[in-house]
């Protein structure tokens, strides 16, 4: 039996299907000595190489794991940054099989719920437009928001990459004769896709500026309000299977955590905050040391 190459790579925990498709297009993958192309299918005997390294196909099926991370503003959704800036991967736990894959992205100035999984198929389905997984954001905007504005944003707006709209908007229009201070208003909006800066661009199309943007829900999973920024918690089996059933995947039967590990009690929250603070201090010390190094002689 053969499978699509990008699916095989994703199932090995190398990344989402979309990411694997990019790797194939970039020429980073070969099959049996020949550069791979999109559409290639492979069986269990195929020799797959990534960046010249032979892929050791895992026969052990890893347990599907999902992390909830409360992303702060200022972090990048990339594994490495050549400028040494913080990334969302900096503090994630080590993983024995595969690697952590981000479910969607948040831009540098957006905070809130970011999911990670080691299951490439789950990540792919949660991000794929055809699955229409709902995302919810809390957004603070500055500018006059009329009833017509809200109606237009739900009816649809033509952006440079196609029509976009919010499924729901909760929040009232700006009161008439409002003072400048009351021109900042919070709304909760939902949509079923994750195009680049879509929430911001929708509001900006109506002459309104977004000053804060926080993702609070992805599919059936809500951001835990007590989870500190920069901290993560692993989801229990019930939540993992809520995500899997949401995109028509079979239930996972195993979990790596016990019931207590999923609870955010006072002691655990304190440890999380200390850990986040220590990481920031170490990062700052590292940046200071690099800044103080003398330039290398040529």
C-alpha positions as CSV (number, residue, x, y, z in Angstrom):
1,X,0.0,0.0,0.0
2,X,1.3,3.5,-0.9
3,X,0.7,6.8,0.8
4,X,1.3,10.4,-0.2
5,X,4.9,11.4,0.6
6,X,3.9,14.5,2.6
7,X,1.6,12.4,4.7
8,X,4.3,9.9,5.5
9,X,6.7,12.7,6.5
10,X,4.0,14.4,8.7
11,X,3.2,11.1,10.4
12,X,6.9,10.8,11.3
13,X,6.4,14.0,13.3
14,X,8.6,16.2,11.1
15,X,6.0,18.8,10.7
16,X,2.5,19.5,9.3
17,X,1.5,18.3,5.8
18,X,1.7,21.9,4.5
19,X,5.2,22.3,5.9
20,X,6.2,18.9,4.3
21,X,4.8,20.1,1.0
22,X,7.0,23.1,1.2
23,X,10.1,21.0,1.9
24,X,9.3,18.8,-1.2
25,X,8.9,21.9,-3.4
26,X,12.2,23.3,-2.1
27,X,14.0,20.1,-3.1
28,X,14.9,19.0,0.4
29,X,13.4,15.5,0.0
30,X,14.4,12.6,-2.1
31,X,13.0,9.1,-2.6
32,X,15.2,6.2,-3.6
33,X,17.9,8.7,-4.8
34,X,15.6,10.8,-6.9
35,X,14.4,14.3,-6.0
36,X,10.8,14.1,-4.8
37,X,8.0,16.0,-6.3
38,X,4.5,16.9,-5.0
39,X,2.2,14.0,-5.7
40,X,4.8,11.3,-5.1
41,X,3.5,8.2,-3.3
42,X,5.7,5.8,-1.3
43,X,5.5,2.4,0.3
44,X,7.2,1.0,3.4
45,X,10.3,0.0,1.4
46,X,11.1,3.5,0.0
47,X,14.3,5.1,1.1
48,X,13.4,8.7,2.0
49,X,16.1,11.3,2.6
50,X,15.6,14.8,4.1
51,X,18.4,17.3,3.5
52,X,20.5,14.3,2.5
53,X,19.9,12.4,5.8
54,X,18.2,9.0,5.6
55,X,14.8,9.0,7.4
56,X,14.6,6.2,9.9
57,X,10.9,5.3,9.7
58,X,9.3,5.0,13.2
59,X,7.5,1.7,13.6
60,X,6.4,2.6,17.1
61,X,3.2,4.7,16.9
62,X,3.6,7.7,19.1
63,X,0.9,8.8,21.5
64,X,-1.0,11.8,20.2
65,X,0.0,14.8,22.4
66,X,-1.3,18.4,22.5
67,X,0.1,21.4,24.4
68,X,-1.8,24.6,25.2
69,X,0.6,27.6,25.2
70,X,-0.3,31.1,26.2
71,X,1.8,33.1,23.7
72,X,3.0,36.6,24.8
73,X,3.3,39.4,22.4
74,X,6.8,39.7,21.0
75,X,7.4,36.0,20.3
76,X,7.9,34.6,16.8
77,X,6.1,31.4,15.6
78,X,9.3,30.0,14.1
79,X,11.7,27.4,15.5
80,X,14.8,29.6,15.2
81,X,15.4,33.3,14.7
82,X,18.8,34.5,13.3
83,X,18.4,37.7,15.2
84,X,18.1,35.8,18.5
85,X,14.6,36.9,19.3
86,X,12.3,34.9,21.4
87,X,10.3,32.1,19.7
88,X,7.3,30.0,20.8
89,X,9.5,26.9,20.8
90,X,12.1,28.2,23.3
91,X,10.4,26.7,26.4
92,X,8.6,23.6,25.1
93,X,9.3,20.3,26.8
94,X,11.6,17.7,25.1
95,X,9.7,15.0,23.1
96,X,11.0,11.5,22.5
97,X,9.2,10.7,19.2
98,X,8.8,13.3,16.5
99,X,8.7,17.0,17.2
100,X,6.2,19.7,18.2
101,X,4.2,21.2,15.4
102,X,2.4,24.5,15.7
103,X,-1.4,24.4,14.9
104,X,-1.7,27.7,12.9
105,X,0.4,30.7,13.7
106,X,0.0,34.0,15.5
107,X,1.9,37.1,14.4
108,X,4.5,38.7,16.6
109,X,2.1,41.3,18.1
110,X,-0.7,38.8,18.8
111,X,-1.0,36.9,22.0
112,X,-3.1,34.0,23.4
113,X,-3.9,30.4,22.6
114,X,-1.4,28.5,20.5
115,X,-1.7,24.7,20.2
116,X,1.2,22.3,19.6
117,X,0.9,18.7,18.7
118,X,3.3,15.8,17.7
119,X,0.6,14.4,15.3
120,X,1.1,15.8,11.8
121,X,-2.3,14.6,10.5
122,X,-4.1,16.3,13.4
123,X,-2.2,19.5,12.8
124,X,-3.0,19.4,9.1
125,X,-6.7,18.9,9.6
126,X,-7.0,21.5,12.3
127,X,-5.4,24.1,9.9
128,X,-6.9,23.0,6.6
129,X,-9.6,25.4,5.3
130,X,-11.9,22.5,4.3
131,X,-12.3,21.5,8.0
132,X,-13.6,25.0,8.8
133,X,-12.3,24.9,12.4
134,X,-13.6,28.0,14.2
135,X,-11.1,30.4,15.9
136,X,-12.2,33.1,18.4
137,X,-10.3,36.3,19.2
138,X,-10.7,39.0,21.7
139,X,-9.8,42.3,19.9
140,X,-9.5,45.8,21.2
141,X,-10.0,48.4,18.4
142,X,-9.6,52.2,18.3
143,X,-12.0,54.1,16.1
144,X,-15.6,54.6,15.5
145,X,-17.5,51.3,15.1
146,X,-21.1,51.8,13.8
147,X,-23.8,49.2,13.4
148,X,-23.1,49.4,9.7
149,X,-19.5,48.6,10.3
150,X,-20.4,45.4,12.2
151,X,-22.9,44.4,9.6
152,X,-20.3,44.9,6.8
153,X,-17.7,42.8,8.7
154,X,-20.2,39.9,9.0
155,X,-21.6,40.2,5.4
156,X,-18.1,40.1,3.8
157,X,-15.2,42.4,2.8
158,X,-13.1,42.0,-0.3
159,X,-9.4,41.9,0.8
160,X,-6.4,41.6,-1.5
161,X,-6.4,37.7,-1.2
162,X,-10.2,37.3,-1.5
163,X,-13.4,37.8,0.4
164,X,-13.3,37.5,4.2
165,X,-15.8,38.0,7.0
166,X,-16.4,37.3,10.7
167,X,-19.0,34.6,11.5
168,X,-20.0,36.3,14.8
169,X,-19.2,39.6,16.5
170,X,-20.1,40.2,20.1
171,X,-19.9,43.8,21.3
172,X,-21.8,47.1,20.8
173,X,-21.2,49.9,18.4
174,X,-19.4,53.0,19.6
175,X,-21.8,55.4,21.4
176,X,-22.6,58.6,19.7
177,X,-20.6,61.6,20.8
178,X,-18.1,59.3,22.5
179,X,-15.0,60.8,24.1
180,X,-11.5,59.6,22.9
181,X,-11.1,57.3,25.9
182,X,-14.3,55.3,24.9
183,X,-13.2,55.0,21.3
184,X,-11.2,51.9,22.5
185,X,-13.6,49.0,22.6
186,X,-13.4,45.3,23.0
187,X,-15.1,42.8,20.7
188,X,-15.1,39.0,20.4
189,X,-15.0,37.8,16.9
190,X,-15.0,34.3,15.3
191,X,-13.9,33.1,11.8
192,X,-13.3,29.7,10.2
193,X,-9.9,30.2,8.5
194,X,-6.5,31.5,9.4
195,X,-5.2,33.7,6.6
196,X,-2.3,36.0,7.4
197,X,-3.3,38.9,9.7
198,X,-6.9,38.4,8.6
199,X,-8.5,39.8,11.8
200,X,-6.4,42.9,11.7
201,X,-7.0,43.4,7.9
202,X,-10.8,43.1,8.3
203,X,-11.0,45.8,10.9
204,X,-8.5,48.0,9.1
205,X,-10.6,47.8,5.9
206,X,-13.3,49.7,7.9
207,X,-10.9,52.4,9.0
208,X,-10.5,51.0,12.5
209,X,-7.1,50.1,14.1
210,X,-6.5,47.0,16.2
211,X,-4.6,47.8,19.4
212,X,-4.8,44.4,21.1
213,X,-5.5,40.9,19.7
214,X,-5.7,37.8,21.7
215,X,-6.8,34.3,20.5
216,X,-9.0,32.8,23.1
217,X,-10.3,29.6,21.5
218,X,-9.4,27.2,18.7
219,X,-12.1,24.6,17.8
220,X,-13.4,23.2,21.1
221,X,-10.4,24.3,23.2
222,X,-10.5,27.5,25.2
223,X,-7.5,29.2,26.6
224,X,-7.3,28.5,30.3
225,X,-7.6,31.9,32.0
226,X,-5.2,31.1,34.8
227,X,-2.4,29.9,32.5
228,X,0.4,32.5,32.7
229,X,1.8,34.1,29.5
230,X,4.8,32.1,28.3
231,X,3.7,28.9,30.0
232,X,2.3,25.7,28.6
233,X,0.1,22.9,29.9
234,X,-0.4,19.5,28.3
235,X,-4.0,18.6,27.4
236,X,-5.6,15.5,29.0
237,X,-7.1,12.7,26.9
238,X,-10.6,14.2,27.0
239,X,-9.5,17.4,25.4
240,X,-7.2,15.7,22.9
241,X,-10.1,13.5,21.7
242,X,-12.4,16.6,21.5
243,X,-9.9,18.0,19.0
244,X,-9.6,14.7,17.1
245,X,-13.3,14.1,16.8
246,X,-13.8,17.8,15.7
247,X,-11.8,16.9,12.6
248,X,-13.1,13.3,12.2
249,X,-10.0,11.5,13.5
250,X,-10.4,8.4,15.7
251,X,-9.9,8.7,19.5
252,X,-6.6,8.4,21.1
253,X,-6.6,5.7,23.8
254,X,-3.4,6.7,25.7
255,X,-2.1,9.7,27.4
256,X,1.3,10.8,28.8
257,X,-0.1,12.7,31.8
258,X,-2.2,12.0,34.8
259,X,-5.2,13.9,36.1
260,X,-3.2,16.0,38.5
261,X,-0.8,17.2,35.9
262,X,-3.6,18.8,34.0
263,X,-4.8,20.9,36.9
264,X,-3.5,24.4,37.4
265,X,-3.4,24.6,41.2
266,X,-1.7,27.4,43.1
267,X,1.6,25.6,43.5
268,X,1.9,24.7,39.9
269,X,1.0,28.2,38.8
270,X,3.7,29.6,41.0
271,X,6.3,27.2,39.5
272,X,5.2,28.2,36.0
273,X,5.6,31.9,36.7
274,X,9.1,31.3,38.3
275,X,10.1,29.3,35.2
276,X,8.9,31.9,32.8
277,X,10.7,34.6,34.8
278,X,14.0,32.6,34.9
279,X,13.8,32.0,31.2
280,X,13.5,35.8,30.5
281,X,16.4,36.5,32.8
282,X,18.7,33.9,31.1
283,X,17.7,35.1,27.7
284,X,18.5,38.7,28.6
285,X,21.8,37.7,30.1
286,X,22.7,35.8,26.9
287,X,21.8,38.8,24.8
288,X,23.9,41.1,27.0
289,X,26.9,38.8,26.7
290,X,26.7,38.7,23.0
291,X,26.3,42.4,22.7
292,X,29.5,42.9,24.9
293,X,31.7,40.6,22.8
294,X,34.4,42.3,20.9
295,X,34.2,42.1,17.1
296,X,36.1,39.2,15.5
297,X,39.3,40.0,13.7
298,X,39.2,39.3,10.0
